[in-house]
Amino acid sequence: MITQKDAVMAAFKHLSEVMVAANQQISEVRIEEVVPIEEGKFFNVVLSYDIFGQFVFQKTREYKEFNIDANSGVVTYMKIKKI
C-alpha cells in the first residue's frame, strides 16, 4: 500500500513526464485534492499548474485529475479536471 504522499509524487512525476514529452512548459504546480476512493483501492489526486502560451506573460491555470492504484502506485489515468 502506498501513502497519500506517494500518490501525490506519482501524479507529479506522471504530469512532468507527459508535459516534457509534449514540449510544454508548466510552473507553479499545486496540490488541490487527495482523496482515497473505492474503499482505499485508489487515490484521486488533483494537481493544478500554470501553462504558458505563445508569450511568457500569457499563462492559464489548468487542472488535471489522476487516479493512482493504492497497491502499486501506478497512475491508471489522467484527465482534465473541469473547475
C-alpha positions as CSV (number, residue, x, y, z in Angstrom):
1,M,0.0,0.0,0.0
2,I,1.2,3.5,-0.8
3,T,0.6,6.6,1.2
4,Q,-1.1,9.8,0.1
5,K,2.3,11.4,-0.2
6,D,3.4,8.6,-2.6
7,A,0.2,9.1,-4.6
8,V,0.9,12.8,-5.0
9,M,4.5,12.1,-6.0
10,A,3.3,9.6,-8.6
11,A,0.9,12.1,-10.1
12,F,3.5,14.8,-10.1
13,K,6.1,12.5,-11.8
14,H,3.5,11.5,-14.4
15,L,2.5,15.1,-15.1
16,S,6.1,16.1,-15.5
17,E,6.9,13.3,-17.9
18,V,3.8,14.0,-20.1
19,M,4.5,17.7,-20.3
20,V,8.1,17.2,-21.2
21,A,7.1,14.7,-23.9
22,A,4.5,17.3,-25.2
23,N,7.2,20.0,-25.1
24,Q,5.0,22.2,-22.9
25,Q,6.3,24.4,-20.1
26,I,4.5,24.5,-16.8
27,S,5.1,26.2,-13.5
28,E,3.7,26.6,-10.0
29,V,2.3,23.1,-9.6
30,R,-0.1,22.9,-6.7
31,I,-1.8,20.0,-4.9
32,E,-5.6,20.7,-4.9
33,E,-7.1,17.4,-3.7
34,V,-6.0,14.0,-2.5
35,V,-8.9,11.6,-1.9
36,P,-8.9,7.9,-1.2
37,I,-11.7,6.2,-3.2
38,E,-13.3,2.7,-3.7
39,E,-12.6,1.7,-0.1
40,G,-8.9,2.7,-0.3
41,K,-8.1,0.9,-3.5
42,F,-7.3,4.1,-5.4
43,F,-6.3,7.7,-4.8
44,N,-7.7,10.6,-6.8
45,V,-5.2,13.4,-6.9
46,V,-5.9,16.8,-8.5
47,L,-2.9,19.0,-9.4
48,S,-3.1,22.4,-10.9
49,Y,-0.4,24.3,-12.7
50,D,0.3,27.4,-14.9
51,I,0.9,26.7,-18.6
52,F,2.5,29.3,-20.8
53,G,1.0,30.5,-24.1
54,Q,3.0,31.8,-27.0
55,F,4.4,34.6,-24.8
56,V,5.7,34.2,-21.2
57,F,3.1,36.6,-19.9
58,Q,0.3,34.5,-21.4
59,K,-0.4,31.8,-18.9
60,T,-3.5,30.0,-17.8
61,R,-4.3,27.8,-14.8
62,E,-5.1,24.2,-15.7
63,Y,-6.2,21.3,-13.5
64,K,-5.6,17.5,-14.0
65,E,-7.1,14.6,-12.1
66,F,-5.1,11.5,-11.6
67,N,-6.2,8.0,-10.5
68,I,-3.5,6.2,-8.6
69,D,-3.6,2.5,-7.7
70,A,-3.1,2.3,-3.9
71,N,-1.4,-1.1,-4.1
72,S,1.1,-0.5,-6.9
73,G,1.4,3.3,-7.1
74,V,0.7,3.2,-10.9
75,V,-1.2,6.1,-12.5
76,T,-4.2,4.4,-14.1
77,Y,-5.5,7.6,-15.8
78,M,-5.0,11.3,-16.1
79,K,-7.8,13.6,-17.3
80,I,-8.7,17.3,-17.5
81,K,-10.5,18.4,-14.3
82,K,-13.3,20.9,-15.0
83,I,-13.5,23.7,-12.5
